[in-house]
Amino acid sequence: MSEGVRSVVMPKWGLSMAQGKITEWLVSEGDRVDPGTEVAEVETDKISGVLESAEQGVVRALVAEVGQDVPVGAPVVIVAGEEVSDEEVARAVEQAREQVASGEPVAEAGPVLSAAEVDGRRVAYASMGSGEQTVVLVHGYGGDKNSWLFAQEPLAGSAVVHAVDLPGHGESSKDVGDGSLPTLAGAVLGVVERVGAQRVHLVGHSLGGAVVAAAAAADPARVASVTLVAPAGFSPEVDAAFLREFAEATSRRELKPVVAKLFADPEQVTRRLVDDLVKYLRLDGVREALRTLQGTLLDGDRQALDTPAVLESCPVPVTVLWGAQDRILPPPQRPVSGVDQWEVAEGVGHMLHMERPQLVREAVAARL
């Protein structure tokens, strides 16, 4: 493509993603876009999301058709200034359509997989990006590093971003020890030590929110900021049945209605997402790990953690984001003291970082 012609490409959301499908265009030819402008709805085999432009200029062509599968890295929107000739744009479109038609990912760019040995446990993490600042993303109960698929790649444009699999999850060891916050926080800090980061921005979802709070309290000199997404431990309320039913589900039929509770729109739960979770639950040691973690999270049918108390000993900026329709950990009725920024988003459930990822990205970027 010529210097004045740029493209918005199909992103790689998650380690296994090879292609995505345009389900709706949100821009038309002639529209002006800026970084962050939503250009299309994209469906993957796991979940649907919104593709945002990383470019600035005028939409000169939409490369793919609605319903068409597009390989990762292939251009889907051609962006250029008005001074760029139609002939240059036409050449760029022809090249782009050849890449789309090939069906082959243009580049296998994506996170680099690594692991740290922490207290005798393997702690897996995926890394991407460059820059002077470091962001560490920590998932919730039953999740893994891929839950940050809509956040890691965009944030990697301005920082080194590591997404961690907590013990008991993803590709990490399934041994969680006593399952306590100090044990889980130690795993996160072990990764920070392994990557050699002097100062980090910690981001945690649900259980991961309580974990990064504990990590920040344990080593505040190493933490630049904390961003908590629907964090555990901010009130007594919790859907305890969800935690137990998730850990004990043995089939797709049992698990799908449980997973649907995570989202404001249950239609976001795809067959592939549920199938992957069923496979995870069948791995040796997973159910035992999740049952142990229930002992950390629950006191009967109430939450056992007190995350604000943990943060009292952590003098770093704290942002809390929540979905108003969170059915797992309903947001408190008012902001909690000690939190610098507090936002509750309407129309969003427990998985705010997947349902409204731009809120998380903006909140983290504001701390960088």
ROGU-294423 format. One record per residue (C-alpha): residue number from 1; residue in three letters; x, y, z. Coordinates in Angstrom, 2 decimals. Example, Ala and Ser with C-alpha at 12.3 -4.5 7.8 and 13.67 -1.06 7.14 Angstrom:
+-------+-------+---------+---------+---------+
: nukol : mikol :       u :       v :       w :
+-------+-------+---------+---------+---------+
:     1 :   ALA :   12.30 :   -4.50 :    7.80 :
:     2 :   SER :   13.67 :   -1.06 :    7.14 :
+-------+-------+---------+---------+---------+
This chain:
+-------+-------+---------+---------+---------+
: nukol : mikol :       u :       v :       w :
+-------+-------+---------+---------+---------+
:     1 :   MET :    0.00 :    0.00 :    0.00 :
:     2 :   SER :    1.15 :    3.55 :   -0.65 :
:     3 :   GLU :    2.27 :    5.75 :    2.22 :
:     4 :   GLY :   -1.02 :    7.64 :    2.33 :
:     5 :   VAL :   -3.19 :    4.52 :    2.40 :
:     6 :   ARG :   -3.72 :    2.70 :    5.69 :
:     7 :   SER :   -5.91 :   -0.16 :    6.76 :
:     8 :   VAL :   -7.88 :   -1.44 :    9.72 :
:     9 :   VAL :   -7.17 :   -5.16 :    9.97 :
:    10 :   MET :   -8.91 :   -8.17 :   11.49 :
:    11 :   PRO :   -7.40 :   -8.36 :   15.00 :
:    12 :   LYS :   -6.15 :  -11.48 :   16.77 :
:    13 :   TRP :   -8.46 :  -11.75 :   19.77 :
:    14 :   GLY :   -7.09 :  -14.69 :   21.68 :
:    15 :   LEU :   -4.37 :  -17.22 :   21.04 :
:    16 :   SER :   -6.53 :  -19.59 :   18.98 :
:    17 :   MET :   -8.25 :  -17.03 :   16.74 :
:    18 :   ALA :   -7.45 :  -17.50 :   13.04 :
:    19 :   GLN :  -10.35 :  -15.57 :   11.49 :
:    20 :   GLY :  -13.36 :  -13.43 :   12.29 :
:    21 :   LYS :  -16.65 :  -12.68 :   10.56 :
:    22 :   ILE :  -18.00 :   -9.19 :    9.89 :
:    23 :   THR :  -21.62 :   -9.24 :   11.07 :
:    24 :   GLU :  -22.38 :   -5.52 :   10.77 :
:    25 :   TRP :  -20.61 :   -2.44 :    9.47 :
:    26 :   LEU :  -20.73 :    0.56 :   11.80 :
:    27 :   VAL :  -19.18 :    2.96 :    9.27 :
:    28 :   SER :  -19.73 :    3.73 :    5.60 :
:    29 :   GLU :  -17.49 :    4.95 :    2.81 :
:    30 :   GLY :  -16.83 :    8.66 :    3.27 :
:    31 :   ASP :  -17.05 :    8.55 :    7.07 :
:    32 :   ARG :  -14.17 :    9.97 :    9.06 :
:    33 :   VAL :  -12.57 :    7.66 :   11.64 :
:    34 :   ASP :  -10.11 :    8.26 :   14.47 :
:    35 :   PRO :   -8.30 :    5.84 :   16.77 :
:    36 :   GLY :  -11.04 :    4.21 :   18.84 :
:    37 :   THR :  -13.86 :    4.71 :   16.32 :
:    38 :   GLU :  -16.03 :    1.58 :   16.17 :
:    39 :   VAL :  -16.02 :    0.30 :   12.59 :
:    40 :   ALA :  -17.61 :   -3.17 :   12.65 :
:    41 :   GLU :  -19.21 :   -5.91 :   14.70 :
:    42 :   VAL :  -17.05 :   -9.03 :   14.52 :
:    43 :   GLU :  -17.99 :  -12.57 :   15.44 :
:    44 :   THR :  -15.38 :  -15.17 :   16.38 :
:    45 :   ASP :  -15.85 :  -18.82 :   17.25 :
:    46 :   LYS :  -15.82 :  -17.86 :   20.94 :
:    47 :   ILE :  -17.47 :  -14.46 :   21.29 :
:    48 :   SER :  -18.55 :  -11.36 :   19.42 :
:    49 :   GLY :  -16.92 :   -7.96 :   19.77 :
:    50 :   VAL :  -16.52 :   -4.52 :   18.26 :
:    51 :   LEU :  -13.57 :   -3.76 :   15.99 :
:    52 :   GLU :  -12.15 :   -0.27 :   16.55 :
:    53 :   SER :  -10.01 :    1.74 :   14.18 :
:    54 :   ALA :   -6.38 :    2.33 :   15.05 :
:    55 :   GLU :   -6.09 :    4.79 :   12.16 :
:    56 :   GLN :   -7.18 :    8.34 :   11.44 :
:    57 :   GLY :   -8.62 :    9.45 :    8.12 :
:    58 :   VAL :  -11.52 :    8.89 :    5.75 :
:    59 :   VAL :  -13.06 :    5.47 :    5.04 :
:    60 :   ARG :  -12.38 :    5.00 :    1.34 :
:    61 :   ALA :  -13.47 :    1.36 :    1.04 :
:    62 :   LEU :  -14.97 :   -1.53 :    2.99 :
:    63 :   VAL :  -13.05 :   -4.61 :    1.89 :
:    64 :   ALA :  -15.14 :   -7.48 :    3.24 :
:    65 :   GLU :  -18.81 :   -8.34 :    2.91 :
:    66 :   VAL :  -21.15 :   -8.82 :    5.85 :
:    67 :   GLY :  -21.08 :  -12.51 :    6.71 :
:    68 :   GLN :  -17.65 :  -13.04 :    5.18 :
:    69 :   ASP :  -14.87 :  -14.78 :    7.10 :
:    70 :   VAL :  -11.69 :  -12.70 :    7.22 :
:    71 :   PRO :   -8.30 :  -14.11 :    8.29 :
:    72 :   VAL :   -6.42 :  -12.45 :   11.14 :
:    73 :   GLY :   -4.27 :   -9.57 :    9.93 :
:    74 :   ALA :   -6.12 :   -9.06 :    6.64 :
:    75 :   PRO :   -7.38 :   -5.50 :    5.91 :
:    76 :   VAL :  -11.11 :   -4.93 :    6.27 :
:    77 :   VAL :  -11.26 :   -1.13 :    5.95 :
:    78 :   ILE :   -9.13 :    1.09 :    3.75 :
:    79 :   VAL :   -8.47 :    4.51 :    5.28 :
:    80 :   ALA :   -6.80 :    7.42 :    3.49 :
:    81 :   GLY :   -6.80 :   11.16 :    3.26 :
:    82 :   GLU :   -8.95 :   12.89 :    0.66 :
:    83 :   GLU :   -5.80 :   13.83 :   -1.26 :
:    84 :   VAL :   -5.06 :   10.16 :   -2.03 :
:    85 :   SER :   -6.20 :    9.27 :   -5.54 :
:    86 :   ASP :   -8.94 :    6.76 :   -6.32 :
:    87 :   GLU :   -6.36 :    4.77 :   -8.32 :
:    88 :   GLU :   -4.14 :    4.32 :   -5.25 :
:    89 :   VAL :   -7.12 :    3.28 :   -3.17 :
:    90 :   ALA :   -8.26 :    0.81 :   -5.86 :
:    91 :   ARG :   -4.84 :   -0.85 :   -5.85 :
:    92 :   ALA :   -4.94 :   -1.14 :   -2.06 :
:    93 :   VAL :   -8.43 :   -2.64 :   -2.17 :
:    94 :   GLU :   -7.35 :   -5.22 :   -4.76 :
:    95 :   GLN :   -4.41 :   -6.29 :   -2.59 :
:    96 :   ALA :   -6.61 :   -6.42 :    0.51 :
:    97 :   ARG :   -9.27 :   -8.56 :   -1.17 :
:    98 :   GLU :   -6.61 :  -11.00 :   -2.34 :
:    99 :   GLN :   -5.46 :  -11.36 :    1.27 :
:   100 :   VAL :   -9.02 :  -11.90 :    2.47 :
:   101 :   ALA :   -9.74 :  -14.44 :   -0.28 :
:   102 :   SER :   -6.62 :  -16.43 :    0.57 :
:   103 :   GLY :   -8.14 :  -17.40 :    3.93 :
:   104 :   GLU :   -4.64 :  -17.44 :    5.45 :
:   105 :   PRO :   -3.72 :  -15.29 :    8.45 :
:   106 :   VAL :   -1.49 :  -12.50 :    7.18 :
:   107 :   ALA :    0.72 :  -12.67 :   10.26 :
:   108 :   GLU :    0.85 :  -14.81 :   13.34 :
:   109 :   ALA :    1.50 :  -11.78 :   15.48 :
:   110 :   GLY :    0.11 :  -12.31 :   18.92 :
:   111 :   PRO :    1.10 :  -12.90 :   22.52 :
:   112 :   VAL :    4.31 :  -14.77 :   23.32 :
:   113 :   LEU :    3.67 :  -17.63 :   25.76 :
:   114 :   SER :    5.96 :  -18.09 :   28.76 :
:   115 :   ALA :    5.86 :  -19.49 :   32.28 :
:   116 :   ALA :    7.43 :  -18.70 :   35.62 :
:   117 :   GLU :    8.18 :  -21.17 :   38.42 :
:   118 :   VAL :    6.71 :  -19.72 :   41.62 :
:   119 :   ASP :    6.73 :  -21.67 :   44.87 :
:   120 :   GLY :    6.98 :  -24.91 :   42.94 :
:   121 :   ARG :    4.06 :  -24.07 :   40.65 :
:   122 :   ARG :    4.10 :  -23.30 :   36.95 :
:   123 :   VAL :    2.45 :  -19.90 :   36.33 :
:   124 :   ALA :    1.75 :  -19.32 :   32.64 :
:   125 :   TYR :    1.45 :  -15.90 :   31.05 :
:   126 :   ALA :    1.12 :  -14.35 :   27.60 :
:   127 :   SER :    3.07 :  -11.21 :   26.70 :
:   128 :   MET :    2.90 :   -8.63 :   23.95 :
:   129 :   GLY :    3.69 :   -4.99 :   23.28 :
:   130 :   SER :    6.60 :   -2.70 :   23.96 :
:   131 :   GLY :    7.32 :    0.45 :   25.90 :
:   132 :   GLU :    8.65 :    1.67 :   29.22 :
:   133 :   GLN :    5.52 :    0.77 :   31.19 :
:   134 :   THR :    4.17 :   -2.66 :   32.14 :
:   135 :   VAL :    0.58 :   -3.82 :   32.59 :
:   136 :   VAL :   -0.36 :   -7.13 :   34.23 :
:   137 :   LEU :   -3.85 :   -8.54 :   33.62 :
:   138 :   VAL :   -5.35 :  -11.10 :   36.03 :
:   139 :   HIS :   -8.58 :  -13.00 :   35.28 :
:   140 :   GLY :  -11.33 :  -14.20 :   37.61 :
:   141 :   TYR :  -12.56 :  -17.52 :   39.01 :
:   142 :   GLY :  -12.78 :  -20.14 :   36.25 :
:   143 :   GLY :  -11.31 :  -17.80 :   33.63 :
:   144 :   ASP :   -7.90 :  -17.58 :   32.02 :
:   145 :   LYS :   -5.60 :  -15.15 :   30.22 :
:   146 :   ASN :   -7.76 :  -15.31 :   27.09 :
:   147 :   SER :  -10.56 :  -13.45 :   28.88 :
:   148 :   TRP :   -8.54 :  -10.27 :   28.15 :
:   149 :   LEU :   -8.71 :  -10.87 :   24.40 :
:   150 :   PHE :  -10.34 :   -7.47 :   23.75 :
:   151 :   ALA :   -7.97 :   -5.53 :   26.01 :
:   152 :   GLN :   -4.46 :   -6.94 :   25.72 :
:   153 :   GLU :   -3.75 :   -6.19 :   22.06 :
:   154 :   PRO :   -4.95 :   -2.53 :   22.12 :
:   155 :   LEU :   -3.09 :   -1.80 :   25.37 :
:   156 :   ALA :    0.05 :   -3.37 :   23.89 :
:   157 :   GLY :    0.32 :   -0.37 :   21.59 :
:   158 :   SER :    1.65 :    1.73 :   24.47 :
:   159 :   ALA :    2.97 :   -0.75 :   27.06 :
:   160 :   VAL :    4.26 :   -4.26 :   27.62 :
:   161 :   VAL :    1.17 :   -6.26 :   28.61 :
:   162 :   HIS :    1.27 :   -9.62 :   30.39 :
:   163 :   ALA :   -1.93 :  -11.67 :   30.87 :
:   164 :   VAL :   -1.48 :  -14.22 :   33.66 :
:   165 :   ASP :   -3.10 :  -17.61 :   34.26 :
:   166 :   LEU :   -3.64 :  -17.91 :   38.02 :
:   167 :   PRO :   -2.79 :  -21.29 :   39.59 :
:   168 :   GLY :   -5.66 :  -23.69 :   38.92 :
:   169 :   HIS :   -6.47 :  -22.04 :   35.61 :
:   170 :   GLY :   -5.46 :  -22.00 :   31.96 :
:   171 :   GLU :   -2.00 :  -23.41 :   31.36 :
:   172 :   SER :   -0.77 :  -22.93 :   34.92 :
:   173 :   SER :   -0.36 :  -25.73 :   37.45 :
:   174 :   LYS :   -3.67 :  -26.90 :   38.84 :
:   175 :   ASP :   -2.28 :  -26.97 :   42.38 :
:   176 :   VAL :   -3.53 :  -23.87 :   44.21 :
:   177 :   GLY :   -2.12 :  -24.81 :   47.62 :
:   178 :   ASP :   -4.32 :  -23.27 :   50.28 :
:   179 :   GLY :   -5.97 :  -21.05 :   47.65 :
:   180 :   SER :   -5.47 :  -17.97 :   49.80 :
:   181 :   LEU :   -5.02 :  -14.45 :   48.50 :
:   182 :   PRO :   -1.35 :  -14.37 :   49.59 :
:   183 :   THR :   -0.70 :  -17.55 :   47.61 :
:   184 :   LEU :   -2.42 :  -16.22 :   44.48 :
:   185 :   ALA :   -0.87 :  -12.76 :   44.86 :
:   186 :   GLY :    2.53 :  -14.43 :   45.20 :
:   187 :   ALA :    2.00 :  -16.10 :   41.82 :
:   188 :   VAL :    1.33 :  -12.72 :   40.20 :
:   189 :   LEU :    4.32 :  -11.08 :   41.86 :
:   190 :   GLY :    6.43 :  -14.06 :   40.76 :
:   191 :   VAL :    5.57 :  -13.26 :   37.15 :
:   192 :   VAL :    6.39 :   -9.58 :   37.74 :
:   193 :   GLU :    9.77 :  -10.65 :   39.10 :
:   194 :   ARG :   10.34 :  -13.03 :   36.19 :
:   195 :   VAL :    9.71 :  -10.37 :   33.52 :
:   196 :   GLY :   11.96 :   -7.91 :   35.34 :
:   197 :   ALA :    9.41 :   -5.12 :   35.65 :
:   198 :   GLN :   10.37 :   -2.39 :   38.13 :
:   199 :   ARG :    6.88 :   -0.84 :   38.29 :
:   200 :   VAL :    3.61 :   -2.31 :   37.05 :
:   201 :   HIS :   -0.01 :   -1.35 :   36.53 :
:   202 :   LEU :   -2.12 :   -4.19 :   37.95 :
:   203 :   VAL :   -5.53 :   -4.96 :   36.46 :
:   204 :   GLY :   -7.78 :   -7.65 :   37.94 :
:   205 :   HIS :  -11.25 :   -9.01 :   37.25 :
:   206 :   SER :  -13.50 :  -10.56 :   39.92 :
:   207 :   LEU :  -11.31 :  -12.90 :   42.01 :
:   208 :   GLY :   -8.37 :  -11.40 :   40.10 :
:   209 :   GLY :   -9.36 :   -7.99 :   41.46 :
:   210 :   ALA :   -8.90 :   -9.18 :   45.03 :
:   211 :   VAL :   -5.66 :  -10.90 :   44.00 :
:   212 :   VAL :   -4.07 :   -7.78 :   42.48 :
:   213 :   ALA :   -5.17 :   -5.74 :   45.50 :
:   214 :   ALA :   -3.34 :   -8.22 :   47.72 :
:   215 :   ALA :   -0.31 :   -8.11 :   45.41 :
:   216 :   ALA :   -0.26 :   -4.30 :   45.57 :
:   217 :   ALA :   -0.50 :   -4.37 :   49.36 :
:   218 :   ALA :    2.34 :   -6.90 :   49.54 :
:   219 :   ASP :    4.70 :   -4.88 :   47.33 :
:   220 :   PRO :    3.35 :   -1.31 :   46.98 :
:   221 :   ALA :    6.68 :    0.14 :   45.87 :
:   222 :   ARG :    6.43 :   -1.93 :   42.70 :
:   223 :   VAL :    2.86 :   -0.95 :   41.82 :
:   224 :   ALA :    2.01 :    2.22 :   39.86 :
:   225 :   SER :   -1.78 :    1.76 :   39.80 :
:   226 :   VAL :   -4.55 :   -0.75 :   40.41 :
:   227 :   THR :   -7.61 :   -1.15 :   38.17 :
:   228 :   LEU :  -10.34 :   -3.44 :   39.48 :
:   229 :   VAL :  -13.08 :   -4.80 :   37.21 :
:   230 :   ALA :  -16.12 :   -6.16 :   39.09 :
:   231 :   PRO :  -13.80 :   -7.09 :   41.95 :
:   232 :   ALA :  -14.49 :   -9.64 :   44.65 :
:   233 :   GLY :  -14.64 :   -8.52 :   48.26 :
:   234 :   PHE :  -16.44 :   -5.17 :   48.02 :
:   235 :   SER :  -19.74 :   -6.27 :   49.58 :
:   236 :   PRO :  -21.25 :   -9.40 :   51.16 :
:   237 :   GLU :  -23.45 :  -10.09 :   48.11 :
:   238 :   VAL :  -22.51 :  -12.87 :   45.70 :
:   239 :   ASP :  -24.22 :  -15.52 :   43.59 :
:   240 :   ALA :  -22.67 :  -18.38 :   45.55 :
:   241 :   ALA :  -24.70 :  -20.91 :   43.56 :
:   242 :   PHE :  -22.89 :  -19.76 :   40.41 :
:   243 :   LEU :  -19.48 :  -20.59 :   41.88 :
:   244 :   ARG :  -20.60 :  -24.04 :   43.00 :
:   245 :   GLU :  -22.57 :  -24.90 :   39.87 :
:   246 :   PHE :  -19.70 :  -23.83 :   37.62 :
:   247 :   ALA :  -17.25 :  -26.09 :   39.42 :
:   248 :   GLU :  -19.56 :  -29.11 :   39.39 :
:   249 :   ALA :  -20.98 :  -28.90 :   35.83 :
:   250 :   THR :  -20.11 :  -31.97 :   33.75 :
:   251 :   SER :  -21.75 :  -31.22 :   30.41 :
:   252 :   ARG :  -22.46 :  -28.41 :   27.99 :
:   253 :   ARG :  -26.17 :  -28.61 :   28.87 :
:   254 :   GLU :  -25.42 :  -28.03 :   32.56 :
:   255 :   LEU :  -22.80 :  -25.36 :   32.02 :
:   256 :   LYS :  -24.39 :  -23.09 :   29.41 :
:   257 :   PRO :  -27.09 :  -21.54 :   31.66 :
:   258 :   VAL :  -24.47 :  -21.03 :   34.38 :
:   259 :   VAL :  -22.07 :  -19.21 :   32.04 :
:   260 :   ALA :  -24.98 :  -17.14 :   30.67 :
:   261 :   LYS :  -25.23 :  -15.46 :   34.09 :
:   262 :   LEU :  -21.89 :  -13.77 :   33.41 :
:   263 :   PHE :  -23.20 :  -11.58 :   30.59 :
:   264 :   ALA :  -25.94 :   -8.97 :   30.38 :
:   265 :   ASP :  -26.76 :  -10.47 :   26.97 :
:   266 :   PRO :  -26.76 :  -14.29 :   27.17 :
:   267 :   GLU :  -26.50 :  -14.44 :   23.36 :
:   268 :   GLN :  -22.82 :  -13.60 :   23.77 :
:   269 :   VAL :  -22.21 :  -17.12 :   25.04 :
:   270 :   THR :  -21.18 :  -19.21 :   22.05 :
:   271 :   ARG :  -21.02 :  -22.98 :   21.74 :
:   272 :   ARG :  -17.22 :  -22.87 :   21.42 :
:   273 :   LEU :  -16.89 :  -20.85 :   24.64 :
:   274 :   VAL :  -18.94 :  -23.38 :   26.59 :
:   275 :   ASP :  -17.19 :  -26.36 :   25.00 :
:   276 :   ASP :  -13.79 :  -24.94 :   25.95 :
:   277 :   LEU :  -14.93 :  -24.48 :   29.55 :
:   278 :   VAL :  -16.22 :  -28.06 :   29.69 :
:   279 :   LYS :  -12.80 :  -29.28 :   28.52 :
:   280 :   TYR :  -11.14 :  -27.14 :   31.18 :
:   281 :   LEU :  -13.35 :  -28.54 :   33.94 :
:   282 :   ARG :  -12.45 :  -32.09 :   32.91 :
:   283 :   LEU :   -8.71 :  -31.53 :   33.40 :
:   284 :   ASP :   -7.15 :  -33.31 :   36.36 :
:   285 :   GLY :   -7.15 :  -31.15 :   39.47 :
:   286 :   VAL :   -9.41 :  -28.37 :   38.18 :
:   287 :   ARG :  -12.53 :  -29.14 :   40.22 :
:   288 :   GLU :  -10.45 :  -29.57 :   43.37 :
:   289 :   ALA :   -8.75 :  -26.23 :   42.70 :
:   290 :   LEU :  -12.06 :  -24.43 :   42.18 :
:   291 :   ARG :  -13.53 :  -25.95 :   45.35 :
:   292 :   THR :  -10.50 :  -24.76 :   47.31 :
:   293 :   LEU :  -10.91 :  -21.25 :   45.87 :
:   294 :   GLN :  -14.56 :  -21.27 :   46.94 :
:   295 :   GLY :  -13.24 :  -21.48 :   50.50 :
:   296 :   THR :  -11.32 :  -18.26 :   49.91 :
:   297 :   LEU :  -14.22 :  -16.46 :   48.24 :
:   298 :   LEU :  -17.19 :  -17.61 :   50.33 :
:   299 :   ASP :  -18.36 :  -17.61 :   53.90 :
:   300 :   GLY :  -21.50 :  -19.69 :   53.53 :
:   301 :   ASP :  -23.50 :  -17.89 :   50.85 :
:   302 :   ARG :  -21.79 :  -14.53 :   51.41 :
:   303 :   GLN :  -18.46 :  -13.11 :   50.32 :
:   304 :   ALA :  -15.61 :  -13.81 :   52.70 :
:   305 :   LEU :  -13.14 :  -11.21 :   51.39 :
:   306 :   ASP :  -12.72 :   -7.57 :   52.36 :
:   307 :   THR :  -10.78 :   -6.04 :   49.49 :
:   308 :   PRO :  -11.16 :   -2.36 :   50.55 :
:   309 :   ALA :   -9.45 :   -3.24 :   53.84 :
:   310 :   VAL :   -6.57 :   -4.77 :   51.87 :
:   311 :   LEU :   -6.26 :   -1.60 :   49.78 :
:   312 :   GLU :   -6.00 :    0.61 :   52.88 :
:   313 :   SER :   -2.34 :   -0.37 :   53.20 :
:   314 :   CYS :   -1.68 :    0.27 :   49.51 :
:   315 :   PRO :   -1.04 :    3.96 :   48.72 :
:   316 :   VAL :   -1.51 :    3.76 :   44.94 :
:   317 :   PRO :   -4.25 :    5.11 :   42.62 :
:   318 :   VAL :   -7.24 :    2.75 :   42.47 :
:   319 :   THR :   -9.91 :    2.62 :   39.74 :
:   320 :   VAL :  -13.02 :    0.44 :   40.07 :
:   321 :   LEU :  -15.24 :   -0.43 :   37.10 :
:   322 :   TRP :  -18.48 :   -2.38 :   37.32 :
:   323 :   GLY :  -21.40 :   -3.53 :   35.20 :
:   324 :   ALA :  -24.79 :   -2.35 :   36.47 :
:   325 :   GLN :  -26.34 :   -5.70 :   35.46 :
:   326 :   ASP :  -23.70 :   -7.82 :   37.21 :
:   327 :   ARG :  -25.56 :  -10.82 :   38.60 :
:   328 :   ILE :  -22.51 :  -12.55 :   40.10 :
:   329 :   LEU :  -21.09 :   -9.70 :   42.19 :
:   330 :   PRO :  -23.70 :   -6.90 :   42.20 :
:   331 :   PRO :  -22.05 :   -3.46 :   42.44 :
:   332 :   PRO :  -22.28 :   -1.67 :   45.80 :
:   333 :   GLN :  -24.87 :    1.07 :   45.93 :
:   334 :   ARG :  -22.23 :    3.77 :   46.43 :
:   335 :   PRO :  -18.50 :    4.20 :   45.83 :
:   336 :   VAL :  -16.19 :    2.77 :   48.46 :
:   337 :   SER :  -13.77 :    5.04 :   50.31 :
:   338 :   GLY :  -10.18 :    4.82 :   49.16 :
:   339 :   VAL :  -11.13 :    4.44 :   45.49 :
:   340 :   ASP :   -9.96 :    7.32 :   43.29 :
:   341 :   GLN :  -12.21 :    6.60 :   40.31 :
:   342 :   TRP :  -15.48 :    4.65 :   40.30 :
:   343 :   GLU :  -17.69 :    3.89 :   37.32 :
:   344 :   VAL :  -20.75 :    1.67 :   36.90 :
:   345 :   ALA :  -21.69 :    0.98 :   33.27 :
:   346 :   GLU :  -25.31 :    0.38 :   32.28 :
:   347 :   GLY :  -26.21 :   -2.59 :   30.11 :
:   348 :   VAL :  -23.18 :   -4.61 :   31.21 :
:   349 :   GLY :  -22.89 :   -7.76 :   33.27 :
:   350 :   HIS :  -20.03 :   -9.35 :   35.17 :
:   351 :   MET :  -17.70 :   -9.60 :   32.15 :
:   352 :   LEU :  -17.27 :   -5.87 :   31.62 :
:   353 :   HIS :  -13.82 :   -6.35 :   30.08 :
:   354 :   MET :  -15.42 :   -8.47 :   27.35 :
:   355 :   GLU :  -18.78 :   -6.72 :   27.04 :
:   356 :   ARG :  -17.50 :   -3.12 :   27.16 :
:   357 :   PRO :  -13.72 :   -3.46 :   26.79 :
:   358 :   GLN :  -13.14 :    0.14 :   25.76 :
:   359 :   LEU :  -14.02 :    1.25 :   29.31 :
:   360 :   VAL :  -11.28 :   -0.95 :   30.71 :
:   361 :   ARG :   -8.77 :    0.10 :   28.07 :
:   362 :   GLU :   -9.47 :    3.79 :   28.66 :
:   363 :   ALA :   -9.21 :    3.43 :   32.42 :
:   364 :   VAL :   -5.87 :    1.62 :   32.22 :
:   365 :   ALA :   -4.53 :    3.93 :   29.52 :
:   366 :   ALA :   -5.33 :    6.92 :   31.72 :
:   367 :   ARG :   -2.91 :    5.55 :   34.33 :
:   368 :   LEU :   -0.06 :    4.91 :   31.88 :
+-------+-------+---------+---------+---------+
